[in-house]
């Protein structure tokens, strides 16, 4: 009785899956993504809580974001070299294994009494805090981007409409469960160092899970948009480590996708800083800051999950790509106005929750789907520059705005910049949707 009911609900929300193999494929991908997002959203509050305790938050966090922009460039060059040298799944194994090993190292360092979290004297000279911040920022940029590059590479457009919402649903479950249960307060730990050990183990488990996926998924379910393989055989050329950047800069479609991501991140970075300054002013202990930020992460997951379960993806499936992409800047513009009128911690909390949740439930699935009618180089190399460098540079721009002195001046400037950006965002979203729809209709690769 229960399974048929769930099947009917899933069909109503996301459409009818073509086969059991397709369900198994997206089910496994969803489980893997759930762990990735669970780890990432557990790392996010730890990132700010630990950085604030070790280095100090106000005045230093914007510079940490700028530092992550500088360091992401060599990481992207290394990532592109790995993509050229190894099969995509092996790159996933290498990156997840490496991030797991680094997490283990941080666990041991943060457990030490002199340089770890037991030392409660915050100082900008404590290098470990800066390294920790950059590490977490790069995890979100590279691992999440690689997962979606791999997934869009083995998925057809119609299958994506059915499968991507399921993947995002599991991602939101991970978003809820990770920061809800994996906290120092939940386990009674004195600091958050042991949580990092648990996260390291979960990162290692991702390697095993993708290995299983590659062995149990039929080859028919590992096929992406038509003519990609043919196109690549005809256009084979020597690989270069800046291929992704060159590809991005030479195609309006990819620049449009980058612009949408960058615009969202600039505005949300300004939201995020204002929110977290309010949090740091309210709580003084690392464990308490992390616990409050974990509540924010949990509520983001709850609202995102509710959006997916109540079929927000049907906006894209039934009304089209244009409507789903244009809705995001309209919603964000409304959020900017609300926060400008009432800049207090409670309002900032819910502005962050709703902005992030709707982006995860509606904006991101649509934007990830936009990569489907593109080549493998666009999916892997260009997307890595868009997600990592574009994401980091937009946060650096937002962080630069966050350095403006004076509360009233900062609020005025951030609001004006944000509203101007959302206006341009609407026109770019319309262009991306039109180009995508034309490519899918004509069964052509855009770039």
N, C-alpha and C positions, 0 to 999 in steps of 0.2 A: 504493500500500500504506500509506504513512504517513498520508495525509489521512483515509482511511476509519477507520483505527485511532484517530486523534485525535478523529474525530467520535463514535465509539463511546464513548470515554472521557468526552468532554464530555457526551454524552447520559446516561451512567450517573451522572455527578456532579451535573449541573444540570437534567436533563430535556431533552425534545426541543423544539428551536426550531420555530416554526410555518412559517417561510418563509426564503428567502435574504435578503429585505428586512429581516426581523427580526434575522438574524445580522449583516448589514451595519450596521444601526442600532446594535446593542450593541457591535459591533466598533469602530466609530468613536468611540463614547462612551468605551469602555474605553481606547482609545489616548489620547484627550484627558485622561482622568482619570489615566492613567499618567504623563503629563508634569506635570500639576498636583501629584501626590503626589511625583514625583521632585524637582520644584523645592522643594516644601514641606519634604521630609525632608532636603534639602541645606541649606536655610535654618536648620533647627532646630539642628544642632550649631554652625553659624556664629553663630547668635543668641547662644548661651551662651558660646562661645569668644571671640567678639569683645567681648561685654559684659564678660566677666571680664578681658580684656586692657585694655580702654579705661577701664572704670569700677571694676572689682573685683567679684567675685561674692558672697562670703559677707557677709551683712549688707545687701546692696543689691538682690539679685535679687528677694526678696519684694516690695520697694517698686516695682520695675519692673513686676511683675505687677499690682499695685494701680493704678499709673499707667495701664496699658493698659485697665483697667476704666473709668477716668474718660474716656479719650479715645475709647473705642469708642462711647459714646452719640452724639456728634455725627456720627460716621461712619455709624451706623445710621440716623439721621435723614436724612442725605444719600442713603444707599442706598435707603430707602423712597421718597424723592422721585423717584429715578431709576426705580424699579419702576413708579410711577404714571405717569411721563411717557413712558417708552420701552418698546418691546417687550423681552421678557426677553433675547433674544440680544444686543440692542444694549447692554444693561446689562453683559453679560459682556464685550463688546468694550471698553466704556469702562473698566471696572475693571481688566481685564488690561493694557490699554494704559497706564493710569495707574500701576499697580504696576511695570510694566516701566520706565517713565520715572524713577520714584523710585529703582529699583534702579541705574539708570545714574548718577544723582546720587550715590548712596552709593559707587559704584565710584570716582568721581573724588575724593570726599572722603577715602575710606580710603587712596587712593593718595598723598595729600599727606604730605610728611615730618613736618610739625609737628603736624597734627591727626589724621593717619591712623594706620595700624597700625604704621608704623615707629617711632612714639613709644611706647615700652614702659612709660611711667610711668602706672599706673592711678590715676584720680582721679574721684570722684563729680561733679566740676565739669565733666567733659567731656561736654557735652550730646549730642554725636553718638552716644555709646553708648546713652543712654536712648532717643533717637529710633529708633535701629536696632532695639532690643528691641521697642518698640511696633509698628514697621512689620511685623516678622516675625509677631508675635502677631496682628495684624489681617489679614494675608494668609491665615493659616490659618482665621480665623473667617469672613471674607467670601467668598473665592473658592471654597473647598470647599463652603460652605453654598449659594452660588448655583448651583454645578454640580448639587448634589443636588436643589435645588428645581426646576431646569429638567428634570432627568432624571425625577424622580417625577411631574412635571406631564405628561409625554408617555408614561407607561408605565401599563399595566393591571396589576392585582395578580398574575395568573397569569404574565404576561410578566416581571414583576419577579423572581419566583422563579427563572426561567431566566437572565435577563440581568444582574441585580445581582451575583451571584457572579463572573461573567465580568469585569464592570467592576472589582470589588474585586481580582480576580486581577492585572489589569494595573496597578492601583494599587500592589499589593505589589511587582510587578516594578520599577516606578518607585521605590518605597521602597528597593529593594536597589541599583539601578543609580545613582541620584542620589548618595547619600552615599558609595558605594563608589568611583566614578570621579571625581566632581567634588570633589576636595580639593586643597589646595595641595601636599600631599606627593606626590600622583599626578603632577602636572605639574611639580614641582620649583620652585614659586613660593616666594618668601620669605615672603609673607603670603597671606591668603585673598581679598584685594581683587579679583584677576582672576577668581576664581570667581563673584563677584557680577555681573561683566560677562556671563559665560556664562548665568547665570540670567536676566538681563534679556532676553537674546535669546530664551530659551525662553518667557518670559512673552509676548513679542510674537508668537511662533509660535502660541500658543493662540488668538489672535484669528483668524488665518488658518484654523486647523483647524476652529473652530466655524462659520466662514463657509462652508467647504466642506461641512460636515455638513448645514447648513440647505438647501443646494442639491442635494445628491445623495440625501437621505432622502425617500422617498415620503410624501405627506400622511397616508396611512393609518397610518404608523408614528409620527406626531406627535400621536396621539390618546391622551388620558389616561382616567382613571376616568369612567364614564358619568354623565351629568346635571350635570357640573361647569359646562359652558358654559351650560346651560339655567338652572341655579341662579343663576349670576352675572348673567344677563340679567334675571332676575326680581327680583334683590336689589341692583340697581345703586345706589350712593349716592356722594356726594361723598367723594373720597379725602382722608385726613389723614395727616400724617407719623407719628402715633402709633397708627395703625390696628393695626399688628402687635402692639404692646404691649397695647392694649385687648383685642384678640382673644385673646391669650395669657391674660390675667388673667380673662377671662370664660368660659373653657371648661376643665373638669376634665381632659379628654383631653389638651389641649395642655400644661397644667400638669404632668400626669403624665409626658409625654415630656421636658419640661424638667427635672423632678426626677431622672429616670434619668440624663440627661446630666450634670447638676450633681453628683450623688452620685459618679459615676465620676471626674469631674475633680477634686473635692475630695480624694479618696483618692489618686489618681495624682499630684496636685501635691505631696502630702506625701512620697510615694515618690520623686518626681523631685528634690525639693530635697535629701533625704538622700543620694541617689545622686550628685548633682552636687557636693555639698560634699566627698564622699569622692574624687571625680575631681579637683577643684581642689586638694585636699590632696596628691594623688599626683603630679600634673603641674603644672609652673609656667609653661611656654611656651604661648602661644595656639595655635600650630600643633599641638602635641602634644595639648592638650585637645580641639581640634576633631577630630583624627584618632581619638582614643579614642571620642568621642561619635558619630563617623561609624560606627565599628564597631558601636556599640549600635544605630544606625539600620538598618544593613545586616542585623544579626541579627534585628531586629524584622521586617524585610521577608521574610527567609528563613523564619522560623517562621510568619508570616502566610500566605505563599505555600504552604507545606507544609499548613497547615490547610485552605486552599481546595482544593488539589489532592487532598487525601485526603477531601474531601467533608464538611467540618464543617458546611457550609450545609445538608446533608441533615437535620440536626437540626431546622432550621426547616421545611424542605420536607416532611419525613415525620412529624415529631413535633409540629409546630405552633409558633405564635408564642409561646405561654406558656412552653414548655420552653426555647426559645432565649433569651428575655428573663430568665428566672429563673436560668439557669445562670451568668450573668455575676456577680451579687452573691455567689454561693456560691464561685466561683473567686477573686474578689477578697478575700473574707474569709479564705480559706486563705492567700493571698499575704501579707496583713497579719500573720497569726500567724507565718509563716516569717520575715519580715523582723524581727519583734519578737524572735524567738529568736536570730537570727544577723545583726546589723546590720553586715556587712562589705561591701567593694566588689564582690566576686565575686557574692555572693548578691543584692545590690541590683541589679547589672547584669542578672541573669537574671529577677529579679522584674519589672523594668521591661520587659524584652523580652517575656516571656510575657503580662503584663497587657495591654500595648499590642497585641500580635499577636492575641490571642484577641478583644479588642474590635474590631479592624479586620476580622477574618475572620468573626466571629459576631455580636457585639453591634451594630455599626454597620449592617450590611445589614438586620438585623431592625428597628432603630429607624428607618432611612430608609424602609423599607417601610410603617411605621406612618403616614407622611404621605400615602400614596396615597388613602385614602378621605376626604380633606379638600379644602376649597375652594382656589382659587388664592391667595387672600389668606393662608390658613393656611400653604400651601407656601412662599410667597415672603416675606411680611411677618412672620408669627408665627415661622416657622422661623429667619429672620435674627436675631430677638431671642433666640430660644432658643440658637442656635448661637454667636452673637457675645457678646451681653450675658450670657446664662446661662453660657456657657463661661468668659468672663472673670471674672464675679463668683464662680464656684465656685473658680477659681484664686486669686482674691484672698482668699477664705475660707481655702483651703488655705495660702496664703502667710502669712496672719495667724497660723495655728497654727504655721507655721515660724519665727515670731519668738519663740516661747517659749524662754526661756533654760534652759540646763542640758541636757546630752545625755540623762540618764536621765529627767528630767521630760518632755522633748519626746517621747521614745519612748513613754512611758506614755500621755500625753495623745493623741498621734496614733493610737495603737492603739485606745484606748477610743472615740474619736470615729469612727474608721473602722468598727469592728465594729457600733456603734450604727446607723450609716448603712446598712450592708448589710442589716440586719434590716428596716428600713423599705422599702428598695429592692425587696425580694422582693414585698411586698404591692402596691406600685405597679405592678410589672411584670405581675402577674396581672391587675390592673384594665385596663391598656392592652391586653393580649392579648385579654381578653374583649370589650372594646368594639370593637376592630379586627375580630375574627372575626364579630361580629354585624353590623357595617356592611357587610362584604364579602358576607356571606350574603344580606342584605336589599337589597343594591345601593343603599345610602344614603350620603349625605355626612354625616360626623360633625359638622363645624363649619367 
